[in-house]
């Protein structure tokens, strides 16, 4: 297994639609040595467009693989597919249910633009640029 930090994004709301802020933030995160991943339920054309636009290193389409993000097995499958340790995965999502499932498996979590921060969430951000202030 590879030991490295991978920032895994949900595409809907976090990276789609495209914004200059997201583009510059992801470029800076890559420059800092993070690998970028995705775990998304977007339909195939949008998923492919976002993956290509942001040059995502480790893309994972739940919809294409016919798995659900509301089942913990999908997070384990992601780690197995890319030969990763759970503790090296950081999920950035706006859905607290998905964050809870990932957290139970040992992932770090970042809640993007939502209401109150549940205690199991490691970080909460309102803008994608705020990721640059967090050291994972």
C-alpha positions as MATLAB code, in Angstrom:
seq = 'XXXXXXXXXXXXXXXXXXXXXXXXXXXXXXXXXXXXXXXXXXXXXXXXXXXXXXXXXXXXXXXXXXXXXXXXXXXXXXXXXXXXXXXXXXXXXXXXXXXXXXXXXXXXXXXXXXXXXXXXXXXXXXXXXXXXXXXX';
ca = [
       0.000    0.000    0.000;
       1.068    3.543   -0.757;
       1.396    5.949    2.181;
       0.485    9.482    1.088;
      -2.288   12.013    1.583;
      -5.030   11.980   -1.012;
      -7.709   14.682   -1.015;
     -10.891   13.049   -2.313;
     -13.563   15.407   -3.590;
     -17.248   15.035   -4.191;
     -17.782   16.851   -7.488;
     -21.304   18.157   -6.986;
     -21.207   21.595   -5.271;
     -17.522   21.259   -4.306;
     -15.928   21.246   -7.780;
     -18.888   21.651  -10.115;
     -19.722   24.062  -11.621;
     -16.160   25.116  -12.505;
     -14.738   28.145  -10.718;
     -11.380   29.936  -10.942;
     -11.072   29.576   -7.134;
     -11.382   25.797   -7.334;
      -8.915   25.654  -10.204;
      -6.230   27.691   -8.426;
      -6.803   25.885   -5.115;
      -6.410   22.445   -6.684;
      -3.295   23.558   -8.561;
      -1.779   24.778   -5.273;
      -2.721   21.570   -3.437;
      -1.000   19.540   -6.155;
       2.043   21.816   -5.931;
       2.145   21.058   -2.181;
       2.328   17.363   -2.969;
      -1.234   16.213   -2.399;
      -2.775   13.787   -4.841;
      -6.315   14.594   -5.901;
      -9.062   12.026   -5.985;
     -12.789   11.943   -6.464;
     -15.692    9.951   -5.175;
     -18.708   11.218   -7.026;
     -22.216   10.283   -8.094;
     -22.356   12.714  -11.026;
     -23.573   11.289  -14.319;
     -20.861   10.036  -16.694;
     -20.529   13.070  -19.012;
     -20.244   15.556  -16.114;
     -17.964   13.217  -14.133;
     -15.611   12.860  -17.100;
     -15.638   16.619  -17.770;
     -14.765   17.496  -14.153;
     -12.095   14.778  -13.958;
     -10.438   16.052  -17.118;
     -10.831   19.761  -16.301;
      -9.140   19.499  -12.894;
      -6.771   16.656  -13.885;
      -7.922   14.426  -11.021;
      -5.325   11.722  -10.293;
      -7.552    9.082   -8.691;
     -11.124    9.379  -10.031;
     -13.900    7.094   -8.782;
     -17.400    7.256  -10.201;
     -19.924    5.603   -7.902;
     -22.556    5.931  -10.628;
     -20.428    4.223  -13.313;
     -19.544    1.381  -10.944;
     -23.151    1.115   -9.715;
     -22.234    1.515   -6.050;
     -23.701    3.899   -3.512;
     -21.859    6.505   -1.499;
     -24.231    5.825    1.402;
     -22.659    2.395    1.968;
     -19.355    2.119    3.826;
     -18.076   -0.513    1.384;
     -17.562    2.161   -1.294;
     -14.896    3.893    0.851;
     -13.063    0.604    1.437;
     -13.320   -0.164   -2.289;
     -11.760    3.220   -3.089;
      -8.770    2.427   -0.854;
      -8.371   -1.021   -2.378;
      -8.668    0.255   -5.954;
      -5.868    2.786   -5.452;
      -3.832    0.831   -2.863;
      -4.275    3.468   -0.134;
      -4.396    3.451    3.654;
      -7.650    4.842    5.105;
      -5.731    7.263    7.345;
      -4.223    8.880    4.257;
      -7.613    9.679    2.710;
      -9.376   13.010    3.237;
     -12.985   13.245    2.009;
     -14.296   16.713    1.109;
     -18.082   16.556    0.753;
     -21.236   18.513    1.568;
     -23.131   15.431    2.795;
     -22.650   14.607    6.482;
     -23.881   11.016    6.012;
     -21.041   10.289    3.583;
     -18.535   11.988    5.871;
     -19.728    9.868    8.793;
     -19.237    6.634    6.847;
     -15.755    7.659    5.720;
     -14.815    8.760    9.246;
     -15.863    5.368   10.656;
     -13.282    3.762    8.357;
     -10.495    6.087    9.472;
     -10.623    8.794    6.808;
     -10.232   12.474    7.686;
     -13.247   14.575    6.741;
     -13.984   18.109    5.585;
     -17.561   19.376    5.503;
     -18.138   21.780    2.611;
     -20.821   24.490    2.934;
     -23.395   23.028    5.223;
     -25.124   23.800    8.507;
     -23.734   22.885   11.893;
     -20.561   20.824   12.048;
     -21.121   17.402   13.629;
     -18.406   16.439   16.096;
     -17.138   13.574   13.922;
     -16.214   16.005   11.120;
     -12.564   17.057   11.297;
     -12.931   20.402    9.483;
     -15.622   22.593    7.941;
     -15.062   25.083    5.135;
     -17.286   27.566    3.339;
     -15.001   28.191    0.359;
     -12.697   25.776   -1.397;
      -9.738   28.123   -0.912;
      -9.942   27.449    2.838;
      -8.399   24.026    2.179;
      -5.081   25.817    1.757;
      -5.185   26.730    5.473;
      -5.492   23.121    6.632;
      -2.511   20.797    7.026;
      -3.612   17.188    6.728;
];
